[in-house]
Amino acid sequence: MDYKEKISKIDYELYKGVDDKIKSQLYGYFVTLILSKNYAPMNSDLEVIMKEFNLNFLPYVYKSRTILLSRVVRIIEKKTERELSSMLDSLKEYLNNVDIGEDPSNNDAKKVDKKKRTKKNIFDDIFNQLG
């Protein structure tokens, strides 16, 4: 068995159903979106981003990126195939339209001089290396 056959066999085992593949894509996109400081430099920016996908949580959830990610994963797990595909489409559209590093609220009236983070985030380095 050559390399390509092994990969296709693993791919088949991982994604037996169509919704499993969509779920894993959503997991990857949301992990990147939530954990990367490129899309949301501050945790408070995540609230605006989550509202784009009709995901509303209590304020304490936005204080921790990992708690937010766990909540999003739970929601994805409970969705139907139709809901998953529409969520994936809206997420791809959002990621294509957003400028990396741009303030998600993008409100000129609320321009606040935010302190820039000088320390690099390990996830940003990993995402940059992997593409």
C-alpha positions in Angstrom: 0.0 0.0 0.0 1.5 3.3 -1.1 1.4 6.6 0.7 -1.6 8.0 -1.2 -3.7 4.9 -0.5 -2.9 5.1 3.2 -3.9 8.8 3.3 -7.2 8.1 1.5 -7.9 5.2 3.9 -7.2 7.4 6.9 -9.4 10.2 5.3 -12.2 7.7 4.8 -12.0 6.5 8.4 -12.0 10.0 9.8 -14.8 11.3 7.7 -17.4 8.5 7.4 -20.2 10.9 7.2 -20.5 14.2 5.3 -21.3 16.2 8.4 -18.1 14.9 10.1 -16.0 16.5 7.4 -17.9 19.7 7.7 -17.6 19.7 11.5 -13.8 19.2 11.3 -13.5 22.1 8.8 -15.6 24.3 11.2 -13.4 23.2 14.1 -10.3 24.2 12.2 -11.6 27.6 11.1 -13.0 28.5 14.5 -9.8 27.4 16.3 -7.8 29.7 13.9 -10.3 32.5 14.3 -10.6 32.4 18.1 -7.0 31.6 19.1 -5.1 33.8 16.6 -4.5 37.3 17.7 -4.5 38.4 14.0 -8.3 38.2 13.7 -9.1 39.4 17.3 -6.2 41.2 19.0 -8.2 41.6 22.2 -10.7 39.1 23.7 -13.4 41.8 23.7 -13.2 41.7 19.8 -14.3 38.1 19.9 -17.8 39.2 21.0 -18.3 41.2 17.8 -17.0 38.3 15.7 -19.3 35.7 17.4 -22.3 37.9 16.8 -21.6 37.6 13.1 -22.4 33.9 13.3 -25.4 34.4 15.7 -23.4 32.9 18.6 -24.2 34.8 21.8 -22.6 34.0 25.2 -22.5 35.5 28.6 -19.8 38.1 29.1 -17.5 35.9 31.2 -17.1 33.5 28.3 -15.3 36.1 26.2 -12.7 36.6 28.9 -11.0 33.3 28.0 -10.4 32.2 24.4 -10.3 28.5 25.4 -13.7 28.7 27.2 -15.1 30.4 24.1 -13.7 27.7 21.9 -15.1 24.9 24.0 -18.6 26.5 23.8 -18.4 26.9 20.0 -17.3 23.3 19.6 -20.3 22.1 21.7 -22.6 24.2 19.5 -21.1 22.8 16.3 -21.4 19.2 17.6 -25.2 19.7 18.1 -26.0 21.2 14.7 -27.6 19.4 11.8 -26.0 18.9 8.4 -27.9 21.8 6.9 -27.0 24.2 9.7 -23.4 23.1 9.5 -23.1 23.8 5.8 -24.7 27.3 6.2 -22.4 28.0 9.1 -19.4 26.9 7.1 -20.5 29.1 4.1 -21.0 32.2 6.3 -17.6 31.5 8.1 -15.8 31.3 4.8 -17.4 34.5 3.5 -16.5 36.3 6.7 -12.9 35.1 6.6 -12.6 36.2 2.9 -14.0 39.7 3.7 -12.2 40.5 6.9 -8.8 42.2 6.8 -6.4 40.6 9.2 -5.5 42.8 12.1 -8.5 45.1 11.4 -10.7 46.0 14.4 -13.8 43.8 14.1 -16.1 46.4 15.5 -14.7 48.9 12.9 -16.5 51.8 14.4 -14.9 55.2 13.7 -16.9 56.9 16.5 -15.5 54.4 19.0 -11.9 54.7 18.1 -9.9 53.9 21.2 -6.2 53.9 21.4 -5.7 50.2 22.2 -2.4 49.1 23.6 -0.5 46.9 21.0 0.8 43.6 22.3 4.5 43.3 21.8 4.8 39.7 22.9 4.2 37.2 20.1 1.5 34.6 20.4 2.7 31.0 19.9 -0.4 30.2 17.8 0.3 33.0 15.4 3.8 31.6 14.8 2.3 28.1 14.2 -0.4 29.4 11.8 2.2 31.4 9.9 4.5 28.4 9.5 1.7 26.1 8.4 0.2 28.5 5.9 
